Amino acid sequence: MLRETVYNEIFDSQRHFRTILDSMSRPGKLNRFAPIPLTPPAGLAKPAAYVGLALLNADVSFHAELLGPEAVAYLRVNTHAQAAAPGLADFFFVRGSDGGAAALIAEAKLGLPAYPETGATFVFQVSRLGKSSNIGGLQLELTGPGIETREIIFVEGLNPDLITAIKTRNVEFPLGLDAMFVSEDESIMCLPRTTRVLVTNL
């Protein structure tokens, strides 16, 4: 399995971590990763690899079985994180179009009352993210902390059942799941567990 040599584990990971942090603190905001010529396997989208390299380490675990064994091996080799069963994983990497990921959402850990931050985070690979209805797909209307009034975001390549599954698991705040969405143009948008979502299928 290829070990990335163009990725600076300090400079690049910090730069991408800041992008992720800004996206998580401002739900619905579109950010774009600083590009790096990574070569992840076909199942793993490059922006999802950015997230993995920025957030995974030997102290956390992940589940990426739906993306194939090469994606699992790539993340393990390049981050030193361990693959884990769905009920134990800290991070999940899935295709947003894969309705089968709803079963993983149902199994994912929600955290503990004293440590809600130990709930799992899902990284959904989607086709496009945008502020225009020309994107098609789903319209997400977002409200909650970090949003002044509301945010509207359009997502192509996302199965609405996955949003429904996330909402179902997030009813017992502060327990719940965080979600990140990464698109083919290397953009990212985040929905922390505190965000309320209204979905319209265009």
Sequence and secondary structure as in RCSB ss.txt:
>XXXX:A:sequence
MLRETVYNEIFDSQRHFRTILDSMSRPGKLNRFAPIPLTPPAGLAKPAAYVGLALLNADVSFHAELLGPEAVAYL
RVNTHAQAAAPGLADFFFVRGSDGGAAALIAEAKLGLPAYPETGATFVFQVSRLGKSSNIGGLQLELTGPGIETR
EIIFVEGLNPDLITAIKTRNVEFPLGLDAMFVSEDESIMCLPRTTRVLVTNL
>XXXX:A:secstr
    SS  TTHHHHHHHHHHHHHHHSTT  EE         TTS HHHHHHHHHH  TT EEE GGG HHHHHHH
HHHH  EE  TTT SEEEEETT TTHHHHHHHS   BTTBGGGS EEEEE SEEESSGGG SEEEEEESTT SS 
EEEEEES  HHHHHHHHHHTSSTTS  EEEEE TTSEEEEE TT EEEEEE 
